[in-house]
């Protein structure tokens, strides 16, 4: 299992997540949307390692 830490912040209109130590960034209008997008971004970023 790969663990990724994120810095999560609200820029006023969007919830944003920036990976710490990895080149991953995503955003969502709600925290639920952000969490789904973070999961997808991590899966895509590590796709080759996971297959």
Secondary structure, 3 states (H helix, E strand, C coil): CCCCCEEEEECCCCEEEEECCCCCEEEECCHHHHHHHHHHHHHHHCHHHHC
